[in-house]
């Protein structure tokens, strides 16, 4: 087995930038999500692309340029995200990934599993009064030991 990262199998930084741009273009038109992301900047879109890239084994740019996990958590604190918003966000992100990322079942499955898990953490971190851990590492949502499973 190889040591190819999910990041590389998904198409690298360009793929994650295309994914987040297309996703947030759709979010702006979504009645449930548009109010949550009103005033969103290109910096937000870039940050999410960097975050996803790092989660899937790409360069550690989010950590180096944005402050890593503590910065991401801070973006969600006290936003009181709902389960309905989380589910719609995840549904739209997964659908966008089907259109943008390679039609590779293992890449799509890894992406989907992270989005569901990560969006639940974001909702948890967003509740009023919730105190997230002081520090943590960005999740590593790679293939696991030995590389990707055989398709």
N, C-alpha and C positions, 0 to 999 in steps of 0.2 A: 504494500500500500504506500501511497505517497503522502507527503506532508503539505499538500495543497490546502490552503485555507478556504473556508466558505466564501470569504471576501473575494478571492481570485476566481473561484468557480462561478460566483454571481456576476462577474464582470468588472470588479474593482471599483475604484472611486467614481469613475464616470457613470457606472450603472446606479450607484447609490444616489448620486446627484440627480440623474434623470428621474429616478423613482421618487425622491422627495419633492422635486419640482412639480411633477405631474400630480402627485398626491395632494399637495397643498393647493394647487390650482383647483382641484375638485372640492377640497374642504371649503374654499371660499364660496362655493355655490351650494353647499350642503346646509339645509335649514337648521339642523341640530348642532352641527359643528362650527359653522361660520361665526356665531356669536362668541364661542370659546376662543377663537383665534383672531378675532377682530384686532386690527392694528399689528398683525404679525409682519415682521420684516424679512427681507432676504437673508439677513443674518440668522434668523430662526431656522429657515429652510436649510441653510448651509450647516448650521449646528446639528440638526437632526441627521443630515447626510454623514457628517463626521462621526457622530455617535454610533450610527448603525454600522458604518465602516469599521470602527474600532471593535464593536461588539462581535463582529464576524471575522475578526483576525487581521484587519487592515492596520495601517499606521496609527499610532497612538496620538493622533492630532487633536482629538477632542480633549484628552487628558492634558496635553501640552498647551493647547491654545485656549481652552475654555474652562479648565479647572476640574475636569474629571467628574466622577460620580457626585460629589457634593454640589457642584454647580447644577447638574441635571436635576437633582432632588430639589434644590432651591427654586427651580423654575416651576415646580408643581405645588409647593407648599401653600396651603390655604386657598387653593382654587376650587375646592369642593366639587371635583369632577364626579359625575354620576355614572352608575353602571350603564345606563342607556348611552351616554356619550362615549364611554370606553368601548362598548360593543360596536358602536357605529364606526369609531375611529379604527378599531382593529379590522372590522369588515372591509372598510374602504382601503386601508393600507395593504391588506392581503390581496384584495382584488387588483390593486395597482401593481403589486409585485408580480402577479400572474401575467400582466401585460408587459412589464418592463424587464424583469429578470429572466434568465434563461428558463426554458420549459424543461427543467431538470427536476424530477420528483424529489430528489434528496435536498437540493438547494431550496426548493419551495417549501418543503416540510420543515427544514431548520428555520427558515425565515418565519413561517407561520407560528411555530411553537414559541419563538422568542417574542413575537408581537403579542400573542395572547398573554404570555407570562408577564412581559414588561408593562403592558397596559394595565394589568391588575396591580402591579407595584405602584404605577403612577397614580392610580385612583387612591390607593392606600395612603401614599405620601401627601395627597392633596387635601385630605380631610382636616377640617379645623381642629386645632389642638393636637394633631398627630406630631410626634417628635421623631423624625427619622434618625437612623444611626448617624453618629458624628462623622464617620468616615467608612468608606467601602470602596472596593475596586469596581471598575466597569465590568459587567458580566462578560465572560468569554463563552460565546455561543458557537464554538467550533464543532468540528466533527467528533471530538473525543480522541482518545488515543489511537494512533495508527492511520489517521486520515479518513476520507469519506468512505461510507459503505459502498459496496458494488451496486451499480444500478441494474 
